[in-house]
Amino acid sequence: QVQLVESGGGLVQPGGSLRLSCATSGFRFSIYPVAWYRQAPGKQRELVARIGGGITNYADSVKGRFAISRDNAKSTFTLQMNSLKPEDTAVYYCCAVLSGNNYWGSGTQVTVSS
């Protein structure tokens, strides 16, 4: 059974940093792409960052501020978020892409506010 569990969300002031983590189980982690998405109130879920096959991709809005990484030995991946802005406020979801199907965590709230 595929499982993904996020941790690390919270409240941070503008300009601050947060690190999100996703612990996974139930599949051969090292061979599949994984990603972080986010959904702000009233908006569609959007891709934030993706890593797989040695390639990373970022949404334009987070390039230079966010960094995705993975630890294949531990079946975990992280999203380091720096220089956070109020518009980064959203529920962040980790995602594994297995043979064309997306598997999701339950989400973690990130709020950027003074």
Backbone as CSV, one residue per row, in Angstrom:
resi,resn,N_x,N_y,N_z,CA_x,CA_y,CA_z,C_x,C_y,C_z
1,GLN,0.853,-1.194,0.000,0.000,0.000,0.000,0.889,1.245,0.000
2,VAL,0.671,2.091,-0.993,1.460,3.301,-1.115,1.017,4.313,-0.053
3,GLN,1.980,4.850,0.681,1.678,5.858,1.696,2.686,6.995,1.611
4,LEU,2.193,8.216,1.772,3.037,9.402,1.828,2.552,10.261,2.976
5,VAL,3.484,10.715,3.812,3.140,11.508,4.983,4.041,12.732,5.049
6,GLU,3.406,13.921,4.985,4.161,15.168,5.049,4.378,15.597,6.495
7,SER,5.432,16.386,6.677,5.672,17.035,7.963,6.462,18.321,7.720
8,GLY,6.410,19.224,8.709,7.245,20.415,8.642,6.541,21.714,8.331
9,GLY,5.243,21.690,8.110,4.541,22.937,7.841,4.417,23.793,9.087
10,GLY,3.864,24.996,8.917,3.683,25.873,10.053,3.544,27.311,9.648
11,LEU,3.664,28.183,10.638,3.556,29.632,10.433,4.958,30.233,10.424
12,VAL,5.233,31.074,9.436,6.543,31.710,9.326,6.354,33.135,8.834
13,GLN,7.254,34.010,9.233,7.180,35.397,8.784,7.735,35.527,7.365
14,PRO,7.299,36.543,6.647,7.876,36.784,5.312,9.393,36.882,5.376
15,GLY,10.052,36.243,4.413,11.507,36.202,4.396,12.096,35.025,5.131
16,GLY,11.256,34.307,5.851,11.726,33.166,6.621,11.850,31.896,5.797
17,SER,12.189,30.815,6.485,12.411,29.521,5.832,11.630,28.411,6.530
18,LEU,11.273,27.412,5.754,10.678,26.183,6.273,11.202,25.018,5.456
19,ARG,11.222,23.859,6.092,11.629,22.641,5.401,10.522,21.609,5.542
20,LEU,9.980,21.189,4.424,8.949,20.153,4.410,9.592,18.815,4.094
21,SER,9.081,17.782,4.730,9.558,16.432,4.470,8.401,15.518,4.125
22,CYS,8.680,14.510,3.335,7.670,13.510,2.973,8.280,12.132,3.158
23,ALA,7.681,11.361,4.044,8.095,9.981,4.271,7.203,9.072,3.453
24,THR,7.801,8.136,2.716,7.020,7.279,1.836,7.229,5.806,2.173
25,SER,6.285,4.987,1.740,6.404,3.537,1.900,5.475,2.860,0.903
26,GLY,5.712,1.567,0.678,4.808,0.779,-0.145,5.150,0.717,-1.625
27,PHE,6.276,1.332,-2.026,6.687,1.239,-3.426,8.203,1.411,-3.509
28,ARG,8.748,1.083,-4.667,10.193,1.153,-4.876,10.577,2.604,-5.147
29,PHE,10.821,3.317,-4.081,10.951,4.773,-4.113,11.970,5.263,-5.142
30,SER,13.124,4.611,-5.216,14.248,5.158,-5.971,13.996,5.290,-7.461
31,ILE,13.022,4.572,-8.009,12.871,4.556,-9.461,11.757,5.469,-9.964
32,TYR,11.048,6.128,-9.067,9.894,6.941,-9.479,10.110,8.435,-9.195
33,PRO,9.546,9.275,-10.059,9.582,10.712,-9.771,8.681,11.036,-8.588
34,VAL,9.089,12.054,-7.860,8.256,12.570,-6.768,8.182,14.079,-6.897
35,ALA,7.193,14.655,-6.247,6.951,16.087,-6.446,6.252,16.702,-5.245
36,TRP,6.321,18.021,-5.191,5.540,18.814,-4.241,4.559,19.681,-5.034
37,TYR,3.320,19.689,-4.583,2.288,20.559,-5.106,1.785,21.444,-3.970
38,ARG,1.052,22.472,-4.337,0.404,23.301,-3.331,-0.951,23.787,-3.841
39,GLN,-1.815,24.077,-2.887,-3.135,24.595,-3.224,-3.502,25.692,-2.247
40,ALA,-3.654,26.882,-2.777,-4.079,28.017,-1.971,-5.601,28.106,-1.997
41,PRO,-6.215,28.760,-1.009,-7.684,28.877,-0.975,-8.226,29.492,-2.259
42,GLY,-9.207,28.829,-2.849,-9.833,29.351,-4.051,-9.045,29.159,-5.324
43,LYS,-7.925,28.450,-5.239,-7.091,28.249,-6.418,-6.916,26.762,-6.703
44,GLN,-6.482,26.471,-7.917,-6.217,25.089,-8.287,-4.885,24.615,-7.703
45,ARG,-4.798,23.316,-7.516,-3.536,22.743,-7.077,-2.493,22.940,-8.178
46,GLU,-1.282,23.356,-7.788,-0.247,23.621,-8.769,1.050,22.905,-8.402
47,LEU,1.806,22.549,-9.431,3.102,21.923,-9.221,4.093,22.955,-8.701
48,VAL,4.813,22.600,-7.651,5.853,23.470,-7.090,7.227,23.006,-7.543
49,ALA,7.506,21.709,-7.362,8.808,21.171,-7.716,8.697,19.675,-7.935
50,ARG,9.554,19.153,-8.810,9.520,17.745,-9.163,10.951,17.251,-9.313
51,ILE,11.200,16.015,-8.907,12.523,15.422,-9.061,12.376,13.972,-9.486
52,GLY,13.163,13.617,-10.526,13.129,12.248,-11.003,14.103,12.068,-12.142
53,GLY,14.741,10.916,-12.211,15.682,10.656,-13.291,16.836,11.632,-13.323
54,GLY,17.175,12.166,-12.150,18.273,13.120,-12.077,17.915,14.523,-12.513
55,ILE,16.654,14.764,-12.782,16.206,16.067,-13.271,15.278,16.700,-12.238
56,THR,15.475,17.993,-12.012,14.568,18.737,-11.146,13.877,19.823,-11.957
57,ASN,12.631,20.084,-11.614,11.856,21.134,-12.259,11.176,21.968,-11.185
58,TYR,11.057,23.257,-11.436,10.432,24.167,-10.483,9.442,25.079,-11.181
59,ALA,8.411,25.428,-10.436,7.523,26.486,-10.912,8.315,27.793,-10.958
60,ASP,8.004,28.625,-11.925,8.728,29.895,-12.062,8.650,30.718,-10.778
61,SER,7.541,30.628,-10.097,7.317,31.466,-8.909,8.226,31.099,-7.731
62,VAL,8.851,29.910,-7.779,9.683,29.478,-6.649,11.145,29.272,-7.027
63,LYS,11.475,29.438,-8.302,12.865,29.229,-8.739,13.810,30.156,-7.981
64,GLY,14.900,29.583,-7.520,15.888,30.348,-6.771,15.580,30.477,-5.294
65,ARG,14.379,30.074,-4.885,14.000,30.164,-3.464,13.771,28.793,-2.839
66,PHE,13.238,27.866,-3.629,12.908,26.524,-3.126,13.875,25.500,-3.723
67,ALA,14.105,24.423,-2.977,14.953,23.340,-3.473,14.360,22.001,-3.057
68,ILE,14.182,21.126,-4.030,13.687,19.779,-3.770,14.867,18.810,-3.767
69,SER,14.813,17.838,-2.879,15.850,16.817,-2.822,15.232,15.509,-2.362
70,ARG,15.961,14.430,-2.569,15.452,13.116,-2.189,16.573,12.274,-1.584
71,ASP,16.180,11.365,-0.694,17.102,10.410,-0.088,16.564,9.023,-0.416
72,ASN,17.116,8.406,-1.436,16.600,7.114,-1.878,16.811,6.018,-0.833
73,ALA,17.847,6.154,-0.013,18.102,5.142,1.017,17.025,5.166,2.102
74,LYS,16.448,6.341,2.336,15.436,6.483,3.389,14.024,6.589,2.832
75,SER,13.892,6.606,1.506,12.572,6.743,0.862,11.864,8.021,1.315
76,THR,12.618,9.095,1.395,12.050,10.385,1.790,12.474,11.459,0.795
77,PHE,11.725,12.536,0.754,12.140,13.693,-0.007,11.695,14.955,0.703
78,THR,12.379,16.042,0.381,12.164,17.278,1.120,11.991,18.457,0.173
79,LEU,11.443,19.524,0.733,11.332,20.795,0.030,11.855,21.872,0.975
80,GLN,13.002,22.414,0.660,13.558,23.522,1.417,13.018,24.817,0.824
81,MET,12.353,25.610,1.658,11.722,26.831,1.186,12.364,28.022,1.893
82,ASN,12.977,28.890,1.113,13.634,30.081,1.642,12.970,31.336,1.091
83,SER,13.257,32.449,1.722,12.713,33.745,1.276,11.215,33.655,1.037
84,LEU,10.518,33.105,1.986,9.084,32.870,1.819,8.311,34.172,1.730
85,LYS,7.260,34.122,0.917,6.400,35.282,0.670,4.979,34.937,1.090
86,PRO,4.168,35.946,1.381,2.767,35.663,1.734,2.043,34.846,0.654
87,GLU,2.405,35.047,-0.590,1.742,34.294,-1.667,2.149,32.821,-1.710
88,ASP,3.109,32.423,-0.891,3.447,31.001,-0.769,2.508,30.271,0.190
89,THR,1.637,31.014,0.851,0.686,30.405,1.769,-0.227,29.435,1.032
90,ALA,-0.275,28.199,1.512,-1.062,27.156,0.845,-0.957,25.867,1.659
91,VAL,-1.759,24.900,1.275,-1.552,23.539,1.740,-0.601,22.864,0.751
92,TYR,0.456,22.296,1.268,1.467,21.648,0.433,1.285,20.131,0.507
93,TYR,1.308,19.512,-0.663,1.096,18.070,-0.780,2.320,17.408,-1.409
94,CYS,2.745,16.300,-0.867,3.762,15.520,-1.555,3.075,14.476,-2.426
95,CYS,3.759,14.110,-3.492,3.150,13.293,-4.534,4.188,12.341,-5.107
96,ALA,3.776,11.109,-5.353,4.609,10.142,-6.047,3.905,9.767,-7.351
97,VAL,4.676,9.727,-8.431,4.118,9.418,-9.740,4.511,7.991,-10.104
98,LEU,3.569,7.096,-9.981,3.832,5.678,-10.205,3.095,5.220,-11.448
99,SER,3.840,4.972,-12.522,3.269,4.459,-13.773,2.071,5.282,-14.239
100,GLY,2.227,6.591,-14.174,1.188,7.482,-14.653,0.112,7.826,-13.651
101,ASN,0.146,7.225,-12.494,-0.836,7.530,-11.442,-0.181,8.337,-10.338
102,ASN,-0.900,9.360,-9.855,-0.407,10.184,-8.759,-0.942,9.671,-7.430
103,TYR,-0.031,9.540,-6.467,-0.403,9.192,-5.094,-0.044,10.376,-4.211
104,TRP,-0.957,10.710,-3.295,-0.842,11.956,-2.538,-0.744,11.739,-1.035
105,GLY,-0.023,12.650,-0.394,-0.120,12.758,1.045,-1.359,13.562,1.400
106,SER,-1.610,13.726,2.697,-2.813,14.429,3.135,-2.632,15.936,3.193
107,GLY,-1.412,16.398,3.072,-1.146,17.824,3.022,-0.687,18.404,4.349
108,THR,0.079,19.494,4.246,0.523,20.226,5.428,0.398,21.719,5.151
109,GLN,-0.124,22.452,6.125,-0.389,23.873,5.932,0.897,24.686,6.114
110,VAL,1.140,25.586,5.168,2.213,26.571,5.282,1.568,27.951,5.227
111,THR,1.803,28.743,6.250,1.259,30.088,6.315,2.400,31.080,6.479
112,VAL,2.465,32.035,5.553,3.504,33.063,5.595,2.821,34.387,5.920
113,SER,3.062,34.875,7.114,2.369,36.076,7.574,3.151,36.723,8.697
114,SER,3.043,38.051,8.749,3.668,38.775,9.850,2.679,38.996,10.986
